[in-house]
Amino acid sequence: MSLGPYAPFIVTSYVLVTAVVLFLILWITFDYRRQMHRLHELEASGIVRRSGRSAADTR
Amino acid sequence: MTLTTTLTDLANPTRFLSLTARVLPWLTAATAILLAIGLYQSAMAPDDYQQGATVKIMFIHVPNAWLAMFVWGVMSVAALGTLVWRHPLADVAAKAAAPIGAAFTFLALVTGSLWGRPMWGTYWEWDARLTSVLILFLMYLGLMALWRAVEDPSRAARAAAVLTLVGALNLPIIKFSVDWWNTLHQPASVFRMGGPTLDRAFLIPLLVMAVAFSLLFVTLHLAAMRNEILRRRVRSLQMMQASRKAA
């Protein structure tokens, strides 16, 4: 597959899209872990929801 | 089960989290498979007789451009949900969608610019299509800043919903800018009266990539909504902790 004289423009476009999509995936994954960590910390310190159910229970 | 019953059930954040936990692995797998197929088809697509290999940029530029507008449309429906129906998850949906929509808009602008340089001879032109998409990007950033600036989520939700609905006026301007004004950007070649003007060799990879990116959005959006619900639970538990300390 030859990309011709404009290969840098094509490759840069695909690399950029890959980088931004990967950034979004990682950001959302780490955000999920951070929120779960905070919830576990709060519950471990004795703070629970009025319903008594674990706030970290997502099932 | 009617749509109303489904929406009522999903108004319960716990039920929504349970549904998300079940659906996300399947959505992730479907997105990965479709992206792999779309990328393979994009790589194998022939060169265009005028644009050469740069036509491959279309397979990522166009889905991102469509999603830039679609995500704002989703946020507009969510804004109505906040203001009219007061659906508990409506502002969660809108807030979670904004950074993803901003990312798609950024990618549409940059890949368009990288496609424009070899084809038009310039990275940027202040024509109606490019400028209206840039305004959409700035509106996304403005909304994200608004959510960060207002501490109370319900107050922020109402202000953001109004701003979102006002911003929705930009969507028909973006769509029809190429018809209403003389622009450097080409007119619509897929969703147009009389059917697509693209050859099947380009249309099929483009549609596969569009579906793959749409699934990517749904997957990321559900995961971001789940995070936002958890963030609000953290906030309410922190407030309970603070009030206990004060008592």
Interface residues (C-beta under 8 A of the other chain):
Chain A: M1 S2 L3 G4 P5 Y6 A7 F9 I10 T12 S13 Y14 L16 V17 V20 V21 F23 L24 I25 W27 I28 T29 D31 Y32 Q35 M36 R38 L39 L42 E43 S45 I47 V48 R49 R53 A55 A56 D57 T58 R59
Chain B: T14 L17 S18 T20 A21 A43 M44 D47 G52 A53 T54 K56 I57 I60 H61 N64 P99 I100 A103 F106 L107 V110 T111 L114 W115 R117 P118 L216 L220 A223 A224 R226 N227 L230 R231 R233 V234 S236 L237 Q238 M240 Q241 R244
